[in-house]
Amino acid sequence: MKKFPLNNDLPFSSTNRFLSEAALNQSPNPEGQGEPSDFFAVPTEAMVRHESMLINEVCLILAEKRTALSIMRTGLAILVLPLSVASVLIAISRYYDPGKVIYLLAPVLLICLVLSIFGFYLIYRAWVRTKALEEINSTLKMMNPHLKALCSMIERQRRPL
């Protein structure tokens, strides 16, 4: 791996703009002399390929997380439907006698129960999947210091002032 001395015109590509900002804020080795730290090393082609693979893996994991969150949203919508049907039945209950229309009321309540169980199942499955994907994502962040620096810079930019 080739190294270059520290100066203000660091040769970073436009894809590594967050890393270049992080590199400018880092200090060289503690003694202040000699070779710069490994963070300032010019990456080889194999290292760039490895980092792009890691970034692609993180993108894939984030896409799967979005899918899990959309499944959770669908589960919430399915869960709300039986609640709205039950609230309508309760609101208009003074206009009918439940004993006389039990043959109509029982299937409606059974369908509401099935939809509620299915909604809870979708929400639970999406929640478990989201937690597992977060764990994988944090493991990938710990594997690569550049990816960790990139993610921390993005998180700092998202925080409200």
C-alpha positions as CSV (number, residue, x, y, z in Angstrom):
1,M,0.0,0.0,0.0
2,K,1.4,3.4,-1.0
3,K,1.4,6.2,1.4
4,F,1.5,10.0,0.9
5,P,2.3,12.9,3.3
6,L,-0.4,14.8,4.9
7,N,-1.5,18.0,3.1
8,N,-4.6,19.9,2.3
9,D,-5.1,18.5,-1.3
10,L,-5.7,14.9,-0.5
11,P,-6.4,12.8,-3.6
12,F,-9.8,11.4,-2.6
13,S,-12.4,10.5,-5.3
14,S,-15.8,12.1,-5.3
15,T,-17.3,8.8,-4.1
16,N,-15.2,9.0,-0.9
17,R,-16.1,12.6,0.0
18,F,-17.3,11.7,3.4
19,L,-14.1,9.8,4.0
20,S,-12.0,12.7,2.9
21,E,-13.8,14.9,5.4
22,A,-13.1,12.3,8.1
23,A,-9.5,12.0,7.1
24,L,-9.0,15.8,7.3
25,N,-10.2,15.7,10.9
26,Q,-8.0,12.8,12.0
27,S,-4.6,13.5,13.4
28,P,-1.5,11.5,12.3
29,N,0.3,9.1,14.6
30,P,0.7,10.3,18.2
31,E,4.3,11.4,17.9
32,G,3.5,13.7,15.0
33,Q,6.4,12.4,13.0
34,G,7.1,9.7,10.5
35,E,4.6,7.9,8.3
36,P,0.9,9.0,8.5
37,S,-1.6,6.6,10.0
38,D,-3.1,3.8,8.0
39,F,-6.3,5.9,7.6
40,F,-4.4,8.2,5.2
41,A,-3.0,5.3,3.1
42,V,-3.9,5.3,-0.6
43,P,-6.2,2.3,-1.1
44,T,-5.2,-0.4,-3.5
45,E,-7.5,-1.8,-6.2
46,A,-8.3,-4.9,-4.1
47,M,-9.2,-2.7,-1.1
48,V,-11.5,-0.5,-3.1
49,R,-13.2,-3.6,-4.5
50,H,-13.6,-5.0,-1.0
51,E,-15.0,-1.7,0.3
52,S,-17.4,-1.5,-2.6
53,M,-18.6,-5.0,-1.9
54,L,-19.2,-4.0,1.8
55,I,-21.1,-0.9,0.7
56,N,-23.2,-3.1,-1.7
57,E,-23.9,-5.5,1.1
58,V,-25.1,-2.6,3.3
59,C,-27.3,-1.3,0.5
60,L,-28.8,-4.8,0.2
61,I,-29.4,-5.0,3.9
62,L,-31.0,-1.6,3.9
63,A,-33.3,-2.6,1.0
64,E,-34.3,-5.7,2.9
65,K,-35.0,-3.5,5.9
66,R,-37.3,-1.3,3.8
67,T,-39.1,-4.4,2.7
68,A,-39.6,-5.5,6.3
69,L,-40.9,-2.1,7.2
70,S,-43.4,-2.1,4.4
71,I,-44.6,-5.5,5.6
72,M,-45.0,-4.0,9.0
73,R,-47.0,-1.1,7.4
74,T,-49.2,-3.7,5.7
75,G,-49.7,-5.6,8.9
76,L,-50.8,-2.4,10.6
77,A,-53.3,-1.6,7.8
78,I,-54.7,-5.2,8.1
79,L,-55.0,-4.8,11.9
80,V,-56.9,-1.6,11.6
81,L,-59.5,-3.0,9.3
82,P,-61.2,-5.3,11.8
83,L,-61.0,-2.6,14.4
84,S,-62.9,-0.2,12.2
85,V,-65.5,-2.9,11.3
86,A,-66.0,-3.6,15.1
87,S,-66.4,0.1,15.9
88,V,-69.1,0.4,13.1
89,L,-70.9,-2.6,14.5
90,I,-70.8,-1.2,18.0
91,A,-71.9,2.2,16.8
92,I,-75.0,0.9,15.0
93,S,-75.8,-1.8,17.6
94,R,-78.9,0.0,18.8
95,Y,-80.5,-0.6,15.4
96,Y,-80.4,-4.4,15.5
97,D,-80.8,-7.2,18.0
98,P,-77.6,-9.3,18.1
99,G,-79.7,-12.4,19.0
100,K,-81.7,-12.1,15.8
101,V,-78.7,-11.5,13.4
102,I,-76.2,-13.8,15.0
103,Y,-76.0,-15.9,11.8
104,L,-74.7,-12.7,10.1
105,L,-72.7,-11.3,13.0
106,A,-70.7,-14.5,13.7
107,P,-68.9,-14.8,10.3
108,V,-68.1,-11.1,10.4
109,L,-66.6,-11.3,13.8
110,L,-64.7,-14.5,12.8
111,I,-63.2,-12.7,9.8
112,C,-62.3,-9.8,12.0
113,L,-60.5,-12.2,14.4
114,V,-58.6,-13.9,11.5
115,L,-57.5,-10.6,10.1
116,S,-56.4,-9.3,13.5
117,I,-54.3,-12.4,14.0
118,F,-52.8,-12.1,10.5
119,G,-52.0,-8.4,11.1
120,F,-50.3,-9.2,14.4
121,Y,-48.3,-12.0,12.7
122,L,-47.1,-9.6,10.0
123,I,-46.1,-7.0,12.5
124,Y,-44.2,-9.4,14.7
125,R,-42.4,-11.1,11.7
126,A,-41.4,-7.7,10.3
127,W,-40.2,-6.5,13.8
128,V,-38.0,-9.6,14.2
129,R,-36.6,-9.3,10.7
130,T,-35.8,-5.6,11.2
131,K,-33.9,-6.4,14.4
132,A,-31.9,-9.2,12.7
133,L,-31.0,-6.9,9.8
134,E,-29.9,-4.1,12.2
135,E,-27.6,-6.6,13.9
136,I,-26.1,-7.7,10.6
137,N,-25.7,-4.0,9.6
138,S,-23.9,-3.1,12.8
139,T,-21.6,-6.1,12.3
140,L,-20.7,-4.9,8.8
141,K,-20.0,-1.4,10.2
142,M,-17.6,-2.9,12.8
143,M,-15.7,-4.8,10.1
144,N,-14.6,-1.7,8.2
145,P,-13.5,1.6,9.8
146,H,-14.2,3.6,6.6
147,L,-17.8,2.4,6.6
148,K,-18.1,3.1,10.3
149,A,-16.8,6.7,9.7
150,L,-19.1,7.2,6.8
151,C,-22.2,6.0,8.8
152,S,-21.3,8.1,11.8
153,M,-20.9,11.2,9.6
154,I,-24.3,10.5,8.0
155,E,-25.9,10.1,11.4
156,R,-24.4,13.3,12.6
157,Q,-25.9,15.1,9.6
158,R,-29.3,13.7,10.4
159,R,-29.4,14.9,14.0
160,P,-31.5,18.1,14.6
161,L,-29.6,21.1,15.9
